[in-house]
Every structure is written in C-alpha cells, then in structure tokens.
C-alpha cells in the first residue's frame, strides 16, 4: 500500500503535459483494445501504439535506473513491433 501511495504522490508532482500524455495514452490503449473495436485492425494497432507511448514516456522518466529503463524500452519496442505486424 505504501508503494501505491508513493507512486500516486510522484504522479501528482509531474507536470501537466506529462499527466495528460500518460492518462490519454492509457485510456486510448484500454479503449481501442476493447471488444467494441476488436474487428478492425487499425484500432488494435492504435491500441498498441498508445501502449508504446505510455511505456516510452515512463521509460524516459526512469532513464537513470538502467534496469527499469531497459524493461520499459523492450516493452515499448515490442508494442511497436506488434502494431506494425498487425497490418501484414
């Protein structure tokens, strides 16, 4: 519970543009991956690109911690790869 409070406190200290980017990308990822958009590959690809933006933003935020930065970079690259391969 303490870790969740710490993460929330850190999030509230961020600039407005970062909060807007994170919330928009998270909502976009959840929205476009819903069953309502499941029949269209473009929306599924947008969902994965949204997740990649989310992971990239947090990866750049934690760039001084090499392990966390590496994990977020790999996950963002995987999301971009899956987004691109959805069309082929």
Residue pairs with C-beta under 8 A, 6 or more apart in sequence:
11 19
11 22
14 22
18 57
18 61
21 53
21 57
22 54
22 57
22 58
25 50
25 51
25 53
25 54
25 57
26 50
26 54
28 46
28 47
28 50
29 47
29 48
29 50
29 51
29 54
31 37
31 47
32 43
32 44
32 46
32 47
32 50
33 44
33 47
37 43
37 44
37 47
38 44
41 86
41 87
44 86
45 83
45 84
45 86
45 87
46 83
48 79
48 80
48 82
48 83
48 86
49 79
49 80
49 83
51 79
52 76
52 77
52 79
52 80
52 83
55 72
55 73
55 75
55 76
55 79
56 72
56 73
56 76
58 72
59 68
59 69
59 71
59 72
59 73
59 76
62 68
62 69
62 72
63 69
